[in-house]
């Protein structure tokens, strides 16, 4: 069974549900599972999507407290979805080690998010991890630092050229 693919299906299902909240999240997940049935972990996916949806307000509140400068309605939907999945797994479910949750969330962000998604998600999850009652592990701090150092700096210059009004068309 492929846990990374299963996590991707959880992400995809919650992402879809976020746009169509009248749908049954379990049915959305089962439809997505059917595309890869033989290599996914249904016993992981179904409880995850149900848990995320059942705890969505608590999860969103935890994310908001960890990223107070970014109102959730201004966060890219894919980033918010990855954060919801990771927050549920890290804080509520706790069946997966913190280092795995953070690594997987960052990998999902690199695959599906924008250029800055992995750094943003790493930062939010780092804040969430550090402020939680999860027993702290030095290797998790190392992962958080390593991911931060892997992110390339923004290629845009610090200052931007402002065009005079008569040149703007």
C-alpha positions in Angstrom: 0.0 0.0 0.0 1.2 3.4 -0.9 0.8 5.8 2.0 2.0 8.9 0.1 -0.7 8.2 -2.6 -3.3 7.6 0.1 -2.4 11.0 1.7 -2.7 12.6 -1.8 -6.2 11.1 -2.1 -7.1 12.5 1.3 -5.9 15.9 0.1 -7.8 15.6 -3.2 -11.0 14.5 -1.5 -10.9 17.3 1.2 -10.0 19.8 -1.6 -13.1 18.8 -3.6 -15.3 18.7 -0.5 -14.3 22.3 0.3 -15.9 23.4 -2.9 -19.0 21.2 -2.6 -19.7 20.9 1.1 -23.1 19.4 0.4 -21.4 16.2 -0.7 -20.7 13.3 1.6 -16.9 13.4 2.2 -16.8 9.6 2.5 -18.4 9.2 -1.0 -16.0 11.7 -2.4 -13.1 9.7 -1.0 -14.4 6.3 -2.1 -14.8 7.7 -5.7 -11.2 8.9 -5.6 -9.9 5.6 -4.0 -11.6 3.7 -6.9 -9.1 5.1 -9.3 -6.2 3.5 -7.5 -7.9 0.9 -5.3 -5.2 -1.8 -5.3 -2.4 0.4 -4.1 -4.2 2.7 -1.6 -4.9 2.3 2.1 -8.7 2.7 2.4 -8.4 2.0 6.2 -6.3 5.2 6.4 -8.1 7.4 3.9 -11.7 7.0 5.1 -11.1 7.8 8.8 -8.8 10.7 7.8 -11.3 12.5 5.6 -14.1 11.9 8.1 -11.9 13.1 10.9 -10.9 16.2 9.1 -14.4 17.2 8.2 -15.7 16.4 11.7 -13.0 18.6 13.2 -12.9 21.3 10.5 -13.7 24.3 12.8 -11.1 23.2 15.4 -8.5 22.6 12.6 -9.1 25.9 11.0 -8.8 27.7 14.4 -5.5 26.0 15.0 -4.2 27.0 11.6 -5.4 30.6 12.0 -3.6 30.8 15.4 -0.4 29.5 13.8 -0.6 32.0 10.9 -2.4 35.1 12.3 -1.2 37.3 9.5 -2.9 35.1 6.9 -6.7 34.9 7.2 -7.8 31.5 5.9 -10.0 32.9 3.2 -6.8 34.5 1.8 -4.7 31.3 1.8 -4.6 29.3 -1.4 -7.2 26.5 -1.2 -4.6 23.8 -1.9 -2.3 25.2 0.8 -5.3 25.3 3.2 -6.2 21.8 2.4 -2.7 20.5 3.0 -2.6 22.4 6.3 -5.9 20.8 7.3 -4.7 17.3 6.6 -1.4 17.9 8.4 -3.0 19.6 11.4 -5.5 16.8 11.8 -2.7 14.2 11.6 -0.3 16.1 13.8 -2.6 17.5 16.5 -5.8 15.4 16.6 -5.0 11.9 15.2 -1.4 11.7 16.4 -0.9 8.1 14.9 1.9 9.3 12.6 5.2 10.7 13.9 5.5 14.5 13.7 8.5 14.3 11.4 6.6 12.2 8.9 3.5 14.5 9.0 5.6 17.6 8.3 7.8 16.0 5.6 4.7 14.7 3.8 2.9 18.1 4.0 5.9 19.9 2.6 6.2 17.3 -0.2 2.5 17.7 -1.1 3.1 21.5 -1.2 6.0 21.1 -3.5 4.0 18.8 -5.8 0.7 20.7 -5.8 1.2 24.2 -4.4 2.9 27.3 -5.6 6.6 28.1 -5.4 6.3 29.4 -1.9 3.8 26.8 -0.6 6.3 24.5 1.0 7.9 27.3 3.0 4.6 28.6 4.1 3.3 25.2 5.1 6.6 24.4 6.9 6.4 27.7 8.8 2.8 27.2 9.9 3.3 23.5 10.9 6.5 24.5 12.7 4.6 27.1 14.8 1.8 24.6 15.4 4.2 21.9 16.5 6.2 24.1 18.8 3.1 25.5 20.5 1.4 22.1 20.9 1.8 19.6 23.8 3.4 17.1 21.4 6.6 15.8 23.0 9.4 17.7 21.3 12.0 15.8 19.3 15.3 17.2 18.2 15.0 15.5 14.8 11.7 17.4 14.1 13.5 20.7 14.7 16.2 19.6 12.3 13.6 18.8 9.7 12.0 22.2 10.1 15.4 23.9 9.7 16.4 21.8 6.8 13.2 22.5 4.9 13.6 26.2 5.5 17.1 26.2 4.1 16.1 24.1 1.0 13.6 26.8 -0.1 15.2 29.0 -2.7 15.0 32.8 -2.2 12.4 34.8 -4.0 13.8 35.6 -7.4 12.1 39.0 -7.5 14.2 42.1 -6.7 13.7 43.8 -3.4 12.6 47.0 -5.1 10.4 47.3 -8.1 10.4 49.8 -10.9 7.3 52.0 -10.8 6.2 53.2 -14.2 5.0 56.8 -14.6 1.2 57.1 -15.0 1.5 58.2 -18.7 3.3 54.9 -19.5 0.6 52.7 -18.0 -1.8 51.4 -20.7 
